[in-house]
Amino acid sequence: MKEAFELFRDSYRKQIDELSANELKFEPDNIRKAIDLIVNCRGKLILTGMGKSGLIAQKLAATFSSTGTPAFFLHPGESLHGDLGALQKGDLVMLLAKSGESDEVIQMLHVIEKMGVSVISILGNRGSSAGKMSAVIIEAKVSQEADPLNLAPTASTTVALVVGDAIASAVSEIRGFKPENFALFHPAGQLGKRLLLNVEDFLLIDRGIPVAPENVDMKKLLEIETGANLGGVMIVDTAGKLAGLVTDGDIRRAIIKFGNVLECAVVSIMTKNPISVNRGTRAIDALEMMENRPSQISVLPVVDGEKKPIGLLRIHDLIRAGL
C-alpha cells in the first residue's frame, strides 16, 4: 500500500484533473444563460439536491446569499411534504445532481414545472430526466471519483461546488456587489467591523466626555481625567473647540520634569492642536492613524463638524474589538 501522503496526493490531484477536464466541456452560451437568469431573477434563488449534492447546494445557497443574491436551500424530500410552498412565481431553482434520476428530485421537478418556475441544473448526466426538465444545463461530469473505490462523491461534488461558486462570483460582479455590501451581510466578521463601524461606535460616552478649558487648574484636570478614566483630557478654547490634549503620559512626563505637577499650567504640558478625527470616520481608518506613525497614539479625540470634542477614542478598545 502507498504511504499516507501519497494516497492523499493522489486523491487531491484527481480532483484537480477533473476540474481541468470539466472546463473543456463548458458551453459558454449555457453559462451566460444561467447567469442571465439569476441576474434578472426578481424572486429568490432556490438551491436543491439530494445526498452529497444537497450538502454542496446548501453551501452554494450561503455563497449566493452572502454575495447579494437572496437564496435558500430546499430539500427535495421535504419539498414533497409541504416545503414547495416556499416557491413563488418569479423564483428560480438551481439543481445539483450527479445522476439526475433520484426519485425525490424528479417528483419535485414535475411540480416545479407545473408552477412555471425555471430550473438551472448543474448535472453529471445531461441526458437524465432532470436534464429534460431544465431550462439550462451546465455539465459537471467527471470520469472518476477521487476515492480509491471510485464510489464516494468526491471529485463530482468538488466540480459542482466550483462551478456554482464561479457562477455566484460572476453574478456578484455583474451586479456591482461591493465590499460594503458584503460587510452588511457579515457584521460580526472582521470585514464587517472594518467597513461598518465608525469611531463613535467606540466612544464610552457613559463615562462622560473628558473636556476641560485651557485655564483649568491641574487639580481639576486630574479629577476630570480620573473620573472618565479614558487615558486623557481634551482641552478646549473659549469657543469650545479642541485646542489641546493632556494624556496620562503627558502627566507622567510633567512630574519627571517639574516635580510638583499641581503647580503647572495645563497649557504648558498639553499637546497643542492634537491629531483628531471627525465624527463618521471609519474605526479602521482611525486605528491606522493611531498605529502608523513613529510614536503610537493611545487616545484620539473625536470632534464634530465645528471641531468640538464629542469623545475620546482609545486604541485599546479598537484592538479588543478585533479590528
N, C-alpha and C positions, 0 to 999 in steps of 0.2 A: 504493500500500500504506500501511496505517496505520503510525503511528510506534510504536516498540517498546513504550513504556509503555502505549499504548492497546491493543495486542494482548494484553499481559499482563493488563490490567484487564478486558478483555472475557472472557477465559477465567476469571479469578477470579470475576467476577460471575455467569457462567453456573453455576458450581458452587454459589454461594450460592443462586441462584434455584432450582436443582434440589433443594437441601436443603430450602428452604422449601416447594416444591411437594410434595415427598415426605411432609412432615409431615402434610399434609391427607389422605393416603391411609392413615395408620396405623389399624389396628384395635386398640383398647385391649385387647380380650379376648385377642387373639393375643400381644400384648406381655406381658400378665400371665401367660399360659400358658407362654411361653418362659422368663420369669424364674422362675416357679414350678418348672419342670423343672430349671433349673440350681441353684436354691437347695436343692432336695431331692435332687439327684443325689448318690449315695453313692460313685460311682466317679469317673472322670476326664472332663473335657470335651475332646473331640477336635475341633479346628478343621480344616476341609479346603476345598479349592477348587483349580481349575486356573488356570494363567496368572497374570494380574494379580490375579484374585480370590484365588488361592493366596497371593500376597505379602501381601495385606491380612489373610488368615486367619492368617498367621504372626505378624503384628503383634498381632492380637487375642488369639492364644494367649499372647503375652507379657503383654498387658494383664491378662487373666484370672489368669494365674499370679501376677503381682505384686500383685494385689488380693485374694488369698485363695482363688481357685478353681483347683485343680490342672488344668492344661491343657497340651496339646501339639499341634503341627501334624502332620497326616498327609497326605502327597502322594497324590492319587488313583491316579496311575500306579504308584508304588511300593507302594501298598496291595494292588494286584493281584498282586504278586510277593513276598508274604510279610509285608508290614508290617501287614496286617489282624490279624495275630496279637497286636498290641498292644491290641486291643479286647477287653473282657470284659463279661459280663452286668453291668448296673448302670451302665455308662458312658453317655455322651450325646454325640451328634455335632452339631456346628453347621456347616452347609454354606453357603458363599458362592458364588453363581453369577449370571451375568447372563442367559444363555440357559437354563441348566438342562438342556442337552441334550448336553453333552460325553460322548463315548463312555466315557472312563475314569470319569467321575463316575457315570454310570448303572450301569455294571458294578459299581462299588464299592457303590452304594446297594442293589443287588439282594442282595449278600452281607450287608450290614449289616442289611437287612430280615430275612433268614433267621436272623441272630444274635439277633434280638429287641431290638436297640438302637434307641432313638428318635432321630429326626433333627429338628432345628430348622433351617429354611432361610431365609436372607436372599437373596431372589430378585428378579431383574429381570423374570422371567416366571413368574407364579404358576401358570399352566396347563401348565407344562412337565412332562416326565417326572419330573424331580427333585421338583417340587412334589407330584406324585401319590404319592410315596413318603415324604413328610414329615409328621410329627405336627403341626408348627406351621409356618406360613409367615408371614414378615414381608416385606412388599413393599418393595423398594428399587429402584424403577423410575425411569428418567429419560427425558425427552422427547428429549434430545440430549446428546451428549458435549461436553466443553469444548474440544476441539481443533478447528482450522479445518475438518478433513475429516469431523468427526463420526464418527470411526472408533476412535481410541485410547481405551481405558478410562481415563477421567479423572473426569468427573462421577459416573459409576456407581460407581467404586471409592471416591470420596470419600463418597458416600451410604452405601455398605456399611460403610465404616470408622466413620463417625459413629454409625450405628445400633448396630454392635457395641460400640463404646466406651460408648454410653449404657446398653446392657444390662449391661455389666460394672460400670459405676458404680452402677446400681440394685441389682444383686446384692450388691455390696460393702457398700452402706449397709444393706441388709436384714439382712445377716449380722453387722452391728455391727463391721465392719473398722475398726481404729483406726490412728492414726499409728504406734504402737508395733509393730503387726503389719507395716505397710508397711516400717518400718525394719529389721525382722528379715529381710526378703527383699532388702533393699538395704544390707547392712552396709558396703559400700565407698562408698556415696553420702554426700552431705553430711547428708541427713536421718537416715540410719542412724547416722552418727557422733554426731550431736546427741542422738539418743534412746537409743542403746545404750551409749555409752562413759561410764564413771564416772571420778571423779578418780583412783582407784587404778590405772587403766589407764595413767596418765601419770607415775606415780611412778618415778623412776630409782633403785630400791632397790639395784641392783648397785653404786651409788656409796656406799652406806651412808646411814644416816639422820642428818643433821646435828643432833645434840642435845647440849646441854651444861647442867650445873646452874647455878643462879643465882650460886654463889660461884666459878665458873671464872675463872681469870686470863685476861687479854686474849691473851697469847701462845698459850695452849692453845686459846682460841676461834678465833684466826686459823688455827691448824693444822687444826682441825676444818672450818672454812669452806673452806680451800684444798683439803683432801683430798676433800671431796664436790663442791666447785665447782658448787654449785646456786644460789648467789646469796644465801645466808643461813644462819643457825643458829637453831634453835628452843631457847629456854631453858625449862627445866622446874623446878618446885619440888621439895621433898623427897619428895612423893608421886609424882613422875614426870609430873605434869600440866602442860600448856602454861601458861606464865606470861608469856612474852615472846618477842620476835623481834628478832634483830640481822641487818640486811641489809648488803650492800655499801655501799649509800647511807648507812646509819647510821654505818658506819666512816669513810667519807669526811668526813661532816659532823663527826664527833668529832675527826678530825685537824685540820680547819679551826678548830674551836672550842677544843680543848685542846692541840694541838700533839703532844706525845708520847702517843699513844693507848694505849701499853702500860701507862701508869700509871693508866689509867681503870678504874673498876669497871664490870663488864658491865651491872649494873642501872641505871647512870647513863646509858647510851646506848641501851639496848634500848627497843623499843616494848612497853609493858606491856599485857597482856590483848589481844593482837592478834586481828584477824579470822581466823577459821579455818572450815573446813568438815568435816563428818563423812564418814567412810568411806561409800561408796554414793551420794554426791551426784553428780548428772549433771555431766559435764565442762562442758557448755554453760552450766549454771547457775553454775558456779564462774567461768567466763570472764566472764560478765555481771557477777558480783560484783566481779571484779578491774578491769573496764573502766568500769562505770557508776558512777563516783564522782569527786569533784573532783580527787583525786590518784590516778592509776592505780597499782595494786599489781602488782609484777612477780613476787613469790613469795607463796604462800599455804600456811600449814600445814594439813595434813590430819590429823585426830585420830580416835581410836576412840570408843566409847561412854563411856569414862571420861575423855575429854579428854586422853589420852596420845598424843603425836605418832607417826604411822606413816609420815610422809613429807612432803616439801616440793614443792609443785606450782609449776611455772614457767609463766608466761603464754606464754613463747616456744614451749614445746612444744605448747600448745593451738592457737596460731595456725598453727604449722607443720603441724599435723595437718588443717588446713582447716576448723576449727570456726567 
